[in-house]
Amino acid sequence: MESDSWKSVAQSSDAMKMMAEGLRRSSETNDATESPIFKEVIRHLGESRTVLDIGAGVGRFTGPLASAGCDVTAIEPADEMQSPLVDTLTRYNVRDKVRVVQSPWPAQESFQAEVSLAAFVIQFADDPVEFARTMENAATRRCILAVHVDPMMAFLQDLWPLFHPGQAAPKMRVFADIYPQLLAVGIVADVRVFSEQHGPRFADPKAAVDMLAVRLGIRDDAAAVARLRDILQTRSQDMVQTDPRRAAVISWQPR
Ligand SMILES: C[S@@+](CC[C@H](N)C(=O)[O-])C[C@H]1O[C@@H](n2cnc3c(N)ncnc32)[C@H](O)[C@@H]1O
């Protein structure tokens, strides 16, 4: 079972700022149009080329999709993502073409698009089935999810019990948790697993201490941070290794 501790760690303001920075870097260094996620959206567009980008983040897909002539509505609840999202849209010169709605999904307002996309978002949802069903209500042609196959914060599993004895380590929902839930309600989707090479986990090993202190929720505890620094010194090689990760594109025709 997923522990609530994961949510408080992953969705704290510090963690969201860190996520925004990671996504911004990825958006600037990778060509999203080469991604199987982008290609799956393009493949299923109809005449109006409308896309709902749910949990758009900093616009890693919103910018390239709008630039490819899609009429995109970006839905993104987090304050920390709003300004980097606008920056990305400005960089792609599509600021005026994209409607940005600051809201969580499922949203109060009703939306309609040919394709509803949620890339690496459903793991945050309280109810993944409701999340997917409301994507279906909004889409006329295709629903597309991207989810991690390999967990993103696996290294926290070892570290967590050292700082939070007796507490369950944070666990993020991955493909193996999400897909069976969809199957159980009759969503039989096409699945394509792909692999992405992520750069050094921490380009600067010193940055690992700050990042992990936030993830572990110990940033304000100087003694714990010092202890973490000592532990990481013995693992510095591991911290700079490149990290191939698999993700799945889950794609289905809405009811
Ligand atoms: C890992 S990022 C992915 C961003 C973007 N889709 C991408 O692939 O670059 C996850 C995003 O989902 C957003 N998010 C979290 N819960 C959400 C919800 N219930 N509805 C919509 N977005 C959500 C977060 O604020 C964050 O920006």
The ligand as a MOL file (V3000), in Angstrom:
LIG
                    3D

  0  0  0     0  0            999 V3000
M  V30 BEGIN CTAB
M  V30 COUNTS 27 29 0 0 0
M  V30 BEGIN ATOM
M  V30 1 C 6.0600 14.7210 -12.7250 0
M  V30 2 S 5.1880 16.1670 -13.1470 0 CHG=1
M  V30 3 C 4.8710 15.8610 -14.8490 0
M  V30 4 C 4.6580 17.1240 -15.6370 0
M  V30 5 C 4.4370 16.9310 -17.1390 0
M  V30 6 N 3.2390 16.1800 -17.4110 0
M  V30 7 C 5.6470 16.2790 -17.7730 0
M  V30 8 O 5.5920 15.0780 -18.0560 0
M  V30 9 O 6.6230 16.9680 -17.9330 0 CHG=-1
M  V30 10 C 3.6340 15.9440 -12.3760 0
M  V30 11 C 2.7370 17.1630 -12.4320 0
M  V30 12 O 1.4060 16.7910 -12.0690 0
M  V30 13 C 0.8520 17.8040 -11.2740 0
M  V30 14 N -0.2460 17.2190 -10.4880 0
M  V30 15 C -0.1760 16.5540 -9.3150 0
M  V30 16 N -1.4110 16.1590 -8.9430 0
M  V30 17 C -2.2630 16.5740 -9.8980 0
M  V30 18 C -3.6730 16.4780 -10.0800 0
M  V30 19 N -4.4690 15.8600 -9.2080 0
M  V30 20 N -4.2170 17.0420 -11.1810 0
M  V30 21 C -3.4330 17.6520 -12.0970 0
M  V30 22 N -2.1010 17.7630 -11.9670 0
M  V30 23 C -1.5240 17.2390 -10.8890 0
M  V30 24 C 2.0050 18.3140 -10.4480 0
M  V30 25 O 1.7430 19.6110 -9.9650 0
M  V30 26 C 3.1400 18.2650 -11.4670 0
M  V30 27 O 3.2630 19.4560 -12.1670 0
M  V30 END ATOM
M  V30 BEGIN BOND
M  V30 1 1 1 2
M  V30 2 1 2 3
M  V30 3 1 2 10
M  V30 4 1 3 4
M  V30 5 1 4 5
M  V30 6 1 5 6
M  V30 7 1 5 7
M  V30 8 2 7 8
M  V30 9 1 7 9
M  V30 10 1 10 11
M  V30 11 1 11 12
M  V30 12 1 11 26
M  V30 13 1 12 13
M  V30 14 1 13 14
M  V30 15 1 13 24
M  V30 16 1 14 15
M  V30 17 1 14 23
M  V30 18 2 15 16
M  V30 19 1 16 17
M  V30 20 1 17 18
M  V30 21 2 17 23
M  V30 22 1 18 19
M  V30 23 2 18 20
M  V30 24 1 20 21
M  V30 25 2 21 22
M  V30 26 1 22 23
M  V30 27 1 24 25
M  V30 28 1 24 26
M  V30 29 1 26 27
M  V30 END BOND
M  V30 END CTAB
M  END
